[in-house]
């Protein structure tokens, strides 16, 4: 959020601080005006860079050229992330592991799987050695969190492994999350730095070679109670649980049903976006099918719509939404009482009560109508 100090006309700062949600443009562009060059500045022309054959083979050489190919510095980034994960974040993820993994060995296992090889020749076994090395001895007990259509909120709720552990919080995934890579046959570099395909018409498994195996492996590491965050307000009325999702295809079928490290219960949390349409709730449509499927695998099942802590996270992203304004007013009044012993928002109390009554009348009217259908 932007914190804008309100300044009075006499030059003194006001005590009021206005909080407003950041606009999307603020994320990529500065709000400052561009500096105009002085008219009397001598501008010397820079010599144009001669594009050599080496540059054509690898755009990562100076000057850097942005492409849709393999991320420049892939090796250094992956090894650096591996070391940070183990030495800086060790307390979060590795409390039950007494030994350090060899980051260079992990990268070499990854590189040998992809370098000099065509992307469309990959399959679900391509990265097996990499995952075996990276996740050997790991078990996620009562903290594994899966998600579908709720990436941002799931990771905010998980707090980067402090509360719950997502796939992206594991070493194997953290080393490559957000990166692009693909091999290239008969090439001196062995990687394609210009363009990586995302779809292989003749081999659908190439598209799942890494993240499909990552999802499958993560599911096999989960034990005890697990958590699944789904979106009950999908665009175009899409189902919260879909048979072609990563969760349905790779994670749910690979949850352990037996042994010491088996899954005992699946807790589903269904979110509905502020000011968004409620497409389905617990026990309805695809969520009914999910419950049947989970119980058929021998797991206990529980489902909850919009837990309070997740409502707060959703409202932090859509503070001006109708439902969030009610929570905003109530929170402000409660906080004022904590600070000053009384609420300073009495002028808004009547409008808040009226707004709340109208909201709940509308809510229960819709509930009665839907229940009678």
C-alpha angles and dihedrals in degrees: 000000000000117000108208118186109218109228122202123223094256091063098253120123118251120231090233118098115196116212118199135169115261116254117235090244091061091064095066106021134051118240091223119104115250115261113248116222117247113256094230097052115116109231116205117201115240117229111256114250113249110230108227131194088256090058091050089054095046121021089188090081117095123317093043115228120199112231140162091249136093114330111259113246091022094155095047093045094050095047091045092051090048092054093045090050093053103036103030103029097032094116091059102048112011106049091122097044117085097188137064121234120232105251094196090052090050092052092047090053089051094045095048089056096055113018117104089005129113115248092229092056092065124108141172092284096052097093100031095115091049093053092043090056098040098046102031110138095008121136124173106208120195091334106077112124125192126189142190121188091350104084099140098044094042092055093044089052092046089050094214093302099319094106104013135001121237127188089261090058093064120096094243093055098034090060093062106022109136094007129118126218142159134162128238127211122229092012129130092224096042091215129085105234095177109054135358119196118233099193130044111195094196097043118035091178091067088070090055097039095110110017094035091055090042091055092046093049094047091052090053090054094054120099140168114014117357131194130221122191114202134180115242092181101058118165117259089020092284116173121263089226115041127183092223096052123110089246093055096039104040112007110042094046091052101051109123113252098182141033135046094303099047129138114253104178140016114213113196120199114194118200128202116198118240109259087007131122119265102232097173141348136203111305095019133110112318092007089060088053090049092053091051091049094048094048091047088061091056099255127131113243136210130171130193130183117224106339111214095247091054092048088059091052092048092048092049086065095042103031094160096053116122096246092045094054089065091053090044093056093045091048092050093051093047091048092049090053089051092050103035106015091246140054119261092193099076091121088066096045097091094048089046092053093047092046092048093050093050091047095051093043089055092044096051092042090057090045092053092047093049091047092054094051 
